[in-house]
């Protein structure tokens, strides 16, 4: 029997729009061609963002029609429309469908908290579980767009060899190594820089397993990032941190999916996210702004950023109006343990221009982060410590009256619980070093029970009564 050829149903709108994308400096407005590797403005050194100079063409299509297009594509089995590129026109329209790399990313579930968990927090809420992406974190969204772009440039420019590189606290390195490993081995190499001793064993295993060259350095993420920035500035490498705007564009899909999963109703929507290098919160705000400009949604949501008291430069900026880097202390939310977020200038610009009355910051303790993670996971979730940070932040926001319990509250869990199993173990064993400032509670601890014997011994331990 011959294989049946997969066909795209007539109701599926295939993307043929290629846009007119350029890098645009957020400082001096200079623009640069997008077929070159740029990360900062050559003229003034400010960050770059991707701008589609023909975006007005997209606005000619009514918002209702865009909703039909995006909803229709969810019925397709075509790989180039199955991931974040379902929203092709808003991600990277310059990449034709044949160059899209799809590894199963995107379209992660929006899971409602059960009654007990909602009662503990103080309001009903939903968890967007991005730990169910291929490398078990939200970073796959950005890597899907960045590596699809790279795949396109390699083919278009016939590049012989490209070195992809990133600094990471764990999740970025896992995603970068995974997606780069999908490209031809002879033409693409993968290198990641990690802060020595500050990445969990589970996260370290991922880039090693994908065949990347892993370089461990003393210090924290910020120190690794400075090295990578210098390499990207002076050598011909492809940077895969959030400083690269083609990566940020893929992460905008988080916003598109949340809106779609809520049937495009963003009235009274509040999105709560942890802030690390500030790339993700930038992408989320930009994503909702895209939908708003296209009349796909009627209202911009409220965005609440959360930081630990061990790494809180954006919180301090929001409270005082002044931004300056901070020295970080050890945090269970390792991916957010960043004292000088690279994408902060973009956050500041987005807040001032579009989200000033819709942006809040909350600071939580390491104790609250662990309790947020453990409590959520005891009620049917698999959130990481960063997800615990978001949940703790939402709990604090409810207690402070920053949100109404009747709002639609969506919490971002950025990666999978198993990546941070080491912190769970430390909590259960009450073995946290003092610098973490975490005191364990017996009610949240757990440990295996050793029983000698068979069913009778187990029954006696459990207090079971014979039939």
C-alpha positions in Angstrom: 0.0 0.0 0.0 1.4 3.4 -0.9 1.7 6.0 1.7 -1.0 8.6 1.7 0.2 12.1 0.8 -0.5 14.6 3.5 -2.5 17.5 2.2 -3.2 20.9 3.7 -6.9 21.4 3.9 -8.3 24.2 1.8 -9.3 26.1 5.0 -5.7 26.2 6.1 -4.1 29.5 5.1 -0.5 28.8 4.0 1.9 31.7 4.7 3.2 33.5 1.6 3.9 36.8 3.2 7.6 37.5 3.5 7.6 41.0 5.1 10.3 43.6 5.0 12.3 42.9 8.2 15.2 45.0 9.4 17.2 45.3 12.6 16.2 48.6 14.2 18.2 50.2 17.0 16.1 51.1 20.1 18.6 53.9 20.9 19.3 55.8 17.6 16.7 54.3 15.2 19.4 53.2 12.7 18.4 50.2 10.6 20.4 47.3 9.3 19.8 44.4 6.9 18.5 41.3 8.5 20.6 38.9 6.4 23.6 39.7 8.5 24.4 38.7 12.1 23.8 41.8 14.3 23.2 41.9 18.0 23.9 45.5 19.0 23.8 48.7 17.0 27.2 49.4 15.2 26.5 53.1 15.5 25.7 53.6 19.2 25.9 50.1 20.8 22.2 49.9 21.9 20.1 46.8 21.6 18.4 45.9 18.3 14.9 44.8 17.7 13.3 43.3 14.5 10.9 45.6 12.8 8.7 44.7 9.8 8.5 47.8 7.7 5.5 46.4 5.8 3.5 45.6 8.9 0.8 47.9 7.7 0.0 45.4 5.0 -0.9 42.9 7.7 -3.3 45.4 9.2 -5.3 45.4 6.0 -6.6 42.0 7.0 -9.3 42.4 9.7 -8.6 41.0 13.1 -11.5 38.5 12.9 -9.9 37.1 9.7 -6.5 36.7 11.5 -8.3 34.8 14.3 -9.7 32.5 11.6 -6.3 32.0 10.0 -4.5 31.1 13.2 -7.3 28.9 14.5 -7.5 27.1 11.1 -3.8 26.4 11.1 -4.1 24.4 14.4 -5.9 21.8 12.3 -2.8 21.3 10.1 -0.3 18.4 10.5 2.3 20.3 8.4 5.5 20.7 10.5 6.1 24.3 9.3 2.7 25.3 10.7 2.7 23.0 13.8 5.0 25.0 16.1 5.6 28.6 16.8 5.5 29.2 13.1 1.8 28.7 13.1 2.0 32.5 13.6 4.4 32.7 10.7 3.6 36.3 9.7 4.4 37.5 13.2 7.4 35.4 14.0 9.9 35.5 11.1 8.1 35.9 7.8 11.4 36.1 5.9 12.0 32.4 6.6 10.1 30.3 4.0 8.2 27.2 5.3 10.8 24.9 3.8 13.5 26.3 6.1 11.5 26.1 9.3 12.9 23.8 12.0 10.2 22.1 14.0 11.1 19.8 16.9 7.7 19.8 18.7 7.9 23.2 20.4 5.0 25.5 21.3 1.3 25.0 22.0 2.0 24.0 25.6 -1.1 23.5 27.8 -2.9 26.1 29.9 -3.7 24.1 33.1 -6.3 25.3 35.6 -5.3 25.2 39.2 -7.5 22.9 41.2 -9.8 24.2 44.0 -7.4 23.5 46.8 -4.4 25.2 45.1 -6.5 28.2 44.1 -7.7 28.5 47.7 -4.1 28.4 49.1 -3.1 31.2 46.6 -6.2 33.3 47.1 -7.7 33.3 43.6 -8.3 30.9 40.6 -5.5 30.9 38.1 -4.0 29.0 35.2 -0.5 27.7 34.6 1.1 27.9 31.1 3.3 24.9 31.4 6.3 25.6 29.1 8.2 22.8 30.7 6.5 20.5 28.1 8.6 21.9 25.3 11.2 19.5 23.7 14.2 20.5 25.9 11.8 21.1 28.8 11.8 24.9 28.8 10.3 27.9 27.1 13.7 28.6 25.5 12.7 26.3 22.7 10.3 28.9 21.4 13.2 31.3 20.7 15.5 28.6 19.4 12.9 27.4 16.9 12.9 30.9 15.3 16.7 31.5 15.7 17.7 28.2 14.3 15.1 28.4 11.5 16.6 31.8 10.6 20.1 30.3 10.7 19.0 27.4 8.5 17.7 29.9 6.0 20.8 32.0 6.0 23.1 28.9 5.6 21.1 27.9 2.6 20.7 31.3 1.1 24.3 32.4 1.6 25.8 28.9 1.2 27.8 29.3 4.5 30.4 26.6 5.0 30.7 26.8 8.8 28.8 28.5 11.6 29.5 28.4 15.3 26.5 28.9 17.5 27.3 30.1 21.0 25.5 31.2 24.2 26.0 31.9 27.9 23.5 30.1 30.1 22.2 29.2 33.5 21.1 25.9 32.0 17.9 26.2 29.9 19.3 28.3 27.1 22.3 25.9 26.7 19.9 22.9 26.6 17.7 24.5 23.9 20.6 25.9 21.8 22.5 22.6 21.8 19.3 20.6 20.9 18.3 22.8 18.0 21.8 23.3 16.6 22.3 19.5 16.7 19.5 19.1 14.2 21.4 21.1 11.6 24.2 19.5 9.4 27.1 18.5 11.7 29.8 19.5 9.2 28.6 23.0 8.9 27.3 23.9 12.4 29.1 23.7 15.8 27.6 24.3 19.2 29.3 25.9 22.1 27.8 26.9 25.5 29.4 28.8 28.4 28.1 27.9 31.9 28.9 29.3 35.4 30.8 26.5 37.2 28.8 24.8 39.9 25.7 26.9 39.3 23.9 24.6 36.8 21.9 21.6 38.0 23.2 18.2 37.0 20.1 17.6 35.0 20.6 20.8 33.0 24.3 20.1 32.5 23.5 16.7 31.0 21.4 18.2 28.2 24.0 20.1 26.1 26.5 17.3 26.8 24.0 14.8 25.5 23.4 16.9 22.4 27.1 17.0 21.6 27.8 20.6 22.4 31.2 21.9 23.5 30.5 22.9 27.1 32.9 25.4 28.8 32.5 26.0 32.5 33.8 29.3 33.9 34.1 30.8 37.4 31.5 33.4 38.5 27.8 33.7 37.7 25.8 34.0 34.5 26.6 37.7 34.1 30.3 36.8 33.9 29.7 34.2 31.2 27.5 36.7 29.3 30.2 39.3 29.2 32.6 36.8 27.6 30.0 35.8 25.0 29.2 39.4 24.2 32.9 40.1 23.6 33.1 37.0 21.3 30.0 38.1 19.4 31.4 41.6 19.0 34.8 40.6 17.7 34.4 37.2 16.1 32.2 35.6 13.5 29.8 33.6 15.7 26.0 33.3 15.9 24.8 34.5 19.3 21.9 32.5 20.8 21.2 34.6 23.9 18.2 36.9 24.1 20.3 39.7 22.9 19.7 38.2 19.5 16.4 39.7 18.3 15.6 36.7 16.0 15.4 34.6 19.2 13.1 37.0 21.0 10.7 36.9 18.1 10.1 33.1 18.6 9.3 33.7 22.3 6.5 36.1 21.3 4.5 32.9 20.5 3.8 32.5 24.2 1.5 35.5 24.0 -0.1 34.4 20.8 -0.9 31.0 22.3 -2.3 32.3 25.6 -4.6 34.6 23.6 -5.7 31.8 21.4 -6.2 29.4 24.3 -8.5 32.0 25.9 -10.5 32.3 22.6 -8.8 35.7 22.0 -10.5 37.3 25.0 -7.8 39.3 26.9 -10.2 41.5 28.9 -9.0 41.4 32.5 -6.1 39.2 31.6 -3.1 39.3 33.9 0.1 37.4 33.0 2.7 36.7 35.7 6.3 35.9 34.7 9.7 35.5 36.3 12.4 37.9 35.1 15.9 36.7 34.4 17.7 38.2 31.5 14.5 40.1 30.7 14.2 38.6 27.2 11.1 36.6 27.8 9.1 39.4 29.4 10.1 41.6 26.5 8.9 39.0 24.0 5.6 38.5 25.9 4.8 42.3 25.9 5.8 42.6 22.2 3.6 39.6 21.3 0.5 41.0 22.9 1.3 44.3 21.3 1.4 42.6 17.9 -2.0 41.1 18.4 -3.4 44.4 19.6 -2.1 46.3 16.6 -3.7 43.8 14.3 -7.1 44.0 16.2 -6.8 40.3 17.0 -7.4 41.3 20.7 -9.2 44.3 22.0 -7.2 44.9 25.1 -3.6 44.7 26.2 -3.1 42.5 29.4 -1.6 43.5 32.6 1.9 42.1 33.0 3.5 41.4 36.4 7.2 40.6 36.6 8.5 38.7 39.6 12.1 38.7 41.0 13.7 37.1 44.0 15.2 39.3 46.7 18.5 37.7 45.8 18.4 39.1 42.2 16.0 42.1 41.9 17.4 44.9 39.7 14.1 45.4 37.7 12.0 45.4 40.9 14.3 48.1 42.3 13.9 50.1 39.1 10.1 49.9 39.2 10.1 51.0 42.8 12.6 53.9 42.5 12.7 54.9 38.9 16.5 54.3 38.8 18.2 51.2 37.3 21.5 49.8 38.3 22.9 46.3 38.3 23.0 44.4 41.5 25.2 41.7 42.9 23.3 38.4 43.1 23.1 35.9 45.9 22.4 32.2 45.4 18.9 31.5 44.3 16.8 28.4 43.8 15.4 30.2 40.7 18.8 29.8 39.0 17.6 30.9 35.5 16.5 34.2 37.1 19.7 34.7 39.1 20.9 37.6 36.9 22.0 41.0 38.3 22.2 43.0 35.0 19.5 41.7 32.6 20.7 42.3 29.0 17.2 43.1 27.7 16.2 45.5 30.4 16.4 48.6 28.0 13.7 46.9 25.9 11.5 46.3 28.9 11.9 50.0 30.0 10.9 51.2 26.5 7.9 48.9 26.2 6.7 49.9 29.7 7.0 53.6 29.1 5.4 53.5 25.6 2.7 50.9 26.0 2.4 49.2 29.4 3.0 52.0 31.9 -0.4 51.5 33.7 -0.3 47.8 33.0 3.1 46.7 34.4 3.9 45.8 38.0 6.8 44.2 39.8 6.7 41.9 42.8 9.6 40.7 44.9 9.5 37.4 46.7 11.8 35.4 49.1 13.7 32.2 48.3 11.4 30.6 50.9 8.3 31.7 49.1 9.7 30.4 45.8 10.3 26.9 47.1 6.9 26.9 48.8 5.2 28.0 45.6 6.9 25.2 43.5 6.3 22.5 46.1 2.7 23.5 46.8 1.8 23.7 43.1 3.3 20.3 42.4 1.4 18.7 45.2 -1.7 19.8 43.4 -1.1 18.2 40.0 1.5 20.4 38.3 5.1 20.0 37.3 6.4 23.6 37.7 10.1 24.5 38.1 11.6 26.9 40.7 11.0 29.8 38.2 7.4 28.7 38.0 7.4 28.6 41.8 8.7 32.2 41.6 5.7 33.2 39.4 3.2 31.5 41.7 4.7 33.1 44.8 4.6 36.4 42.9 0.9 36.0 42.1 0.2 35.1 45.7 1.9 38.3 46.8 0.1 40.3 44.1 -3.3 39.0 45.3 -2.4 39.8 48.9 -1.3 43.3 48.0 -4.4 44.0 45.9 -2.6 44.4 42.7 -5.0 42.0 40.9 -8.6 41.1 41.4 -9.4 37.5 42.1 -12.0 37.6 39.3 -9.3 38.5 36.7 -8.0 35.8 34.3 -4.7 35.0 35.9 -2.0 33.2 33.9 1.2 32.1 35.5 4.3 31.2 33.4 6.1 28.1 34.5 9.2 28.3 32.3 10.6 24.8 32.6 10.0 21.3 33.9 10.2 20.3 37.6 12.7 17.6 36.9 15.4 20.1 35.8 15.4 21.4 39.4 14.9 18.2 41.3 18.1 19.0 43.2 16.5 21.9 45.0 13.5 19.7 45.9 15.9 17.1 47.3 17.7 19.8 49.3 14.3 20.9 50.7 13.2 17.4 51.6 16.5 16.7 53.3 16.7 20.1 55.0 20.2 20.5 53.5 20.1 24.0 52.0 23.3 26.0 52.6 22.5 29.1 54.8 23.1 31.6 52.0 19.8 30.4 50.3 17.8 31.5 53.3 15.3 28.6 53.0 13.8 27.1 56.1 12.0 23.8 55.5 8.5 23.0 56.7 7.6 19.5 57.7 4.3 19.7 55.9 6.1 20.1 52.6 8.8 17.6 53.1 8.7 14.0 51.8 10.9 11.0 51.8 10.6 7.3 50.8 9.7 4.8 53.5 11.6 1.5 53.8 9.5 -1.5 54.8 10.8 -5.0 55.2 8.3 -7.7 54.3 5.3 -8.1 52.0 1.7 -7.1 51.6 0.9 -7.6 55.3 3.7 -5.2 56.4 2.6 -2.6 53.9 -1.0 -2.9 54.9 -0.1 -2.5 58.6 2.0 0.6 57.8 -0.9 2.1 55.8 -3.5 1.2 58.4 -5.6 -0.8 56.0 -8.4 -3.1 57.2 -8.8 -6.5 55.8 -12.0 -7.1 53.7 
